[in-house]
Structures are given as structure tokens and as C-alpha cells.
Amino acid sequence: MSNIEQKPFQIGDIVMDNRVVLAPMAGVCNSAFRLTVKEFGAGLVYAEMISDKALNIRNQKTMDMLYIDERENPMTLQIFGGDKENLVEAAKFVDKHTTADIIDINMGCPVNKIIKCEAGAKWLLDPNKIYEMVSVVVDAVDKPVSVKMRIGWDDEHVFAVENALAAERAGVSAIAMHGRTRAQMYEGKANWDVLAEVKKHISVPFIGNGDVETPQDAKRMLDHTGVDAVMIGRAALGNPWMMYQTVRYLETGELLPEPSLREKMDVCLLHFERLKALKGEKVAVREMRSHASWYLKGLRGNGKIRNAINTAETEVELRSVINGVVVEYEANGKLLEEV
Ligand SMILES: Cc1cc2nc3c(=O)[nH]c(=O)nc-3n(C[C@H](O)[C@H](O)[C@H](O)COP(=O)(O)O)c2cc1C
């Protein structure tokens, strides 16, 4: 019934279990979150972007970002940069010294700081640069290389097909594309028509991205664009079970129910445990503040709880708020209602 039953989704020699992919998200997609999303069924997970220069000077925080739990594989590490030398050096390091399956190059980041370094979405204005930069990376490493790009720079510069073809000619093993321009940032709607057009022109696996908020959206994207896989970003925040819901929906058309509040909070705390193992209690509690509010999203009364979470400084305080939420609502005989 859906593309999921067609040929397997494969990048280089890496065969994925399904066509549902976690998007790279800076500040979010560390090993703790990726593993949690993976356990909830994602076929492939992307790591947050890593600066080539920071990696090349062995900046400790950046080196820590290379940590991969073996249960995450297959997984993709993403690097960004603006000059050939640094990009190639970083790619070689990832190739030789990490257990990532795939090396991805970021060509979509829209923020000024990155654009000023000639990195991220800046490349979208010049297919020749894409070819030049990507081909040297592909030649320098053994792992498969992929790129993640936006459809264009702005409405006047949508070189989606040319850019994808340049990456393909340069030897990438897959392309992911977010259906927005750089100028759009995260505003407006992702243009899936452009994704459909690109798909007609390339033969490497093509991953569609942008505005997949529900399992039904994933099916609509696959049907509308013919992409080989769907990449989910914001909808997975505080919502890792979205992955198995989507996989199941694509396979059978069945919409699985939302987990109970207790189940959600158990996942939230498991995510916290992993973050703590990765970054220590203090940082983990702080980073969990935004995750916890995502886990509570859509639940009535979450403002009050969010405030309590935002002032938590220790594990004991965080756990006490989260356990308190479950106890309070279970005692009332009902879960928090949808707003
Ligand atoms: C908080 C956040 C961080 C992001 N960081 C990255 C990144 O590091 N690399 C990247 O290629 N895209 C990044 N993106 C873009 C996402 O991968 C994705 O393309 C975008 O969110 C659209 O997909 P969605 O509609 O499913 O969220 C980020 C997006 C968000 C919301």
C-alpha cells in the first residue's frame, strides 16, 4: 500500500529497517536523544551538526559530540564548514575515528553565523561549489557521504534540481532536502512540489523533509513526492513514539494511540538518565528543561509545571516535579486533557 513495502531504503551498503528518519537538530540530537528515538523505531538517526574547525582543533565539547552508542546504528554524523581543507580534514577524522555509518554535509543551516563562514545554506547559491566541495570529501573518505540541503536560497534562487544533481555528480550516496528556502528560515510551509521535482531528476536515495507532523503527513509526503524516506524534526521533540506510530501507519494504515502520561514521563526520565550519563547532572537538568516542556506539550495545565521544571537545578528536583505531575493526574482519575 505504501512505499515502505517497495525496495529497502539503503544508503551505500547500509540498509535501514524502515523509511522514517530523525532529522539533525543542533542542541537536541545528541546520543541520549538519538538512542531514545532509535528505540522508538526510527530507521536512521542524524546527529546535530558539528563544526569542522572545532573538530580539527579537537575542541573538547566538539569531541564529546562524536560519542555514539552502538545501539544507535545506523546513524549519520553531520559536519559543516566553508573551506575545503577543514571540511576534508574533519570528514577524514569522522571516517576513521567514529562508528558513524554515514557522513553528512550540512548545506541547509540558515543562520547568519554559519552563512558568514561560507557554510550551511550559503552553498545553495552555487552548484559548482557544491560539486567541488562534496567531491573532495567523497574522495577522501570510505564511509558513504550524504548532504542535507534546503530547496534554495530564496524564492528567486531555488536551484534545488541543479544543486541535487551537483551533489549526485560529486558522488553522494543520499540527499536529504528540507522544502524551505534559506530566506524562509522556519516560516511558511515546506514546498513538497519542489521535492517531487527533484526526485524525478536524481537516482540516489532521496529523503524528504519539512512539516511532517503526523504519521498521516509522512504518508502524504511519500505519496506526493515519491521520496525514499521521510525525515522528521520538530514533531519528534518530546515525542519519540511518533517514530513507531509513523512506521506502523506506513506499514499497515493503523494509527496507534498516544502513550499514557505515565509512559511519556517514563520516557522523559529515561532520556534524562541518558543525558546525565553523557553530560553530568547539572547540564542534563538544564537541557532537560526544554525537553520536559516538549514532553508535556499539548497537555492542559503544563504552564504551571513548566515553571517548576524551569527552576529545577538538581536531579531530585526535576524528578520530583515530573513524578508529581503523574501522581497528581493519576490521583484525579484522569490524564491531563488535550488543550
Ligand atoms: C532546533 C533545531 C535545530 C536544527 N539543527 C539542524 C542541524 O544541526 N543540521 C541540519 O541540517 N538541520 C538542522 N535543523 C533543521 C531540521 O533538521 C529540519 O530540516 C527542519 O526542522 C524541518 O523539518 P521539520 O519540519 O520536520 O522540523 C534544525 C532544526 C531545529 C528546529
The ligand as an SDF file (V2000), in Angstrom:
LIG
                    3D

 31 33  0  0  0  0  0  0  0  0999 V2000
   16.2530   23.1790   16.9980 C   0  0  0  0  0  0  0  0  0  0  0  0
   16.6270   22.8100   15.5810 C   0  0  0  0  0  0  0  0  0  0  0  0
   17.9500   22.5640   15.2800 C   0  0  0  0  0  0  0  0  0  0  0  0
   18.3040   22.2130   13.9770 C   0  0  0  0  0  0  0  0  0  0  0  0
   19.6100   21.8850   13.7060 N   0  0  0  0  0  0  0  0  0  0  0  0
   19.9540   21.3970   12.4850 C   0  0  0  0  0  0  0  0  0  0  0  0
   21.2570   20.8920   12.2390 C   0  0  0  0  0  0  0  0  0  0  0  0
   22.1150   20.8340   13.1250 O   0  0  0  0  0  0  0  0  0  0  0  0
   21.5280   20.4510   10.9870 N   0  0  0  0  0  0  0  0  0  0  0  0
   20.5960   20.4570    9.9730 C   0  0  0  0  0  0  0  0  0  0  0  0
   20.8920   20.0480    8.8560 O   0  0  0  0  0  0  0  0  0  0  0  0
   19.3430   20.9190   10.2040 N   0  0  0  0  0  0  0  0  0  0  0  0
   19.0010   21.3560   11.4190 C   0  0  0  0  0  0  0  0  0  0  0  0
   17.7080   21.7440   11.6610 N   0  0  0  0  0  0  0  0  0  0  0  0
   16.7040   21.6070   10.6050 C   0  0  0  0  0  0  0  0  0  0  0  0
   15.9710   20.2620   10.7190 C   0  0  0  0  0  0  0  0  0  0  0  0
   16.8610   19.2010   10.5040 O   0  0  0  0  0  0  0  0  0  0  0  0
   14.8140   20.1760    9.6940 C   0  0  0  0  0  0  0  0  0  0  0  0
   15.3530   20.3500    8.4190 O   0  0  0  0  0  0  0  0  0  0  0  0
   13.7390   21.2390    9.9330 C   0  0  0  0  0  0  0  0  0  0  0  0
   13.3940   21.3230   11.2990 O   0  0  0  0  0  0  0  0  0  0  0  0
   12.4900   20.9320    9.1110 C   0  0  0  0  0  0  0  0  0  0  0  0
   11.9440   19.6910    9.4580 O   0  0  0  0  0  0  0  0  0  0  0  0
   10.6180   19.5760   10.4160 P   0  0  0  0  0  0  0  0  0  0  0  0
    9.5320   20.3810    9.7640 O   0  0  0  0  0  0  0  0  0  0  0  0
   10.3320   18.1160   10.4700 O   0  0  0  0  0  0  0  0  0  0  0  0
   11.0100   20.1430   11.7370 O   0  0  0  0  0  0  0  0  0  0  0  0
   17.3350   22.1400   12.9420 C   0  0  0  0  0  0  0  0  0  0  0  0
   16.0120   22.4250   13.2680 C   0  0  0  0  0  0  0  0  0  0  0  0
   15.6390   22.7480   14.5560 C   0  0  0  0  0  0  0  0  0  0  0  0
   14.1950   23.0210   14.8600 C   0  0  0  0  0  0  0  0  0  0  0  0
  1  2  1  0
  2  3  1  0
  2 30  2  0
  3  4  2  0
  4  5  1  0
  4 28  1  0
  5  6  2  0
  6  7  1  0
  6 13  1  0
  7  8  2  0
  7  9  1  0
  9 10  1  0
 10 11  2  0
 10 12  1  0
 12 13  2  0
 13 14  1  0
 14 15  1  0
 14 28  1  0
 15 16  1  0
 16 17  1  0
 16 18  1  0
 18 19  1  0
 18 20  1  0
 20 21  1  0
 20 22  1  0
 22 23  1  0
 23 24  1  0
 24 25  2  0
 24 26  1  0
 24 27  1  0
 28 29  2  0
 29 30  1  0
 30 31  1  0
M  END
$$$$
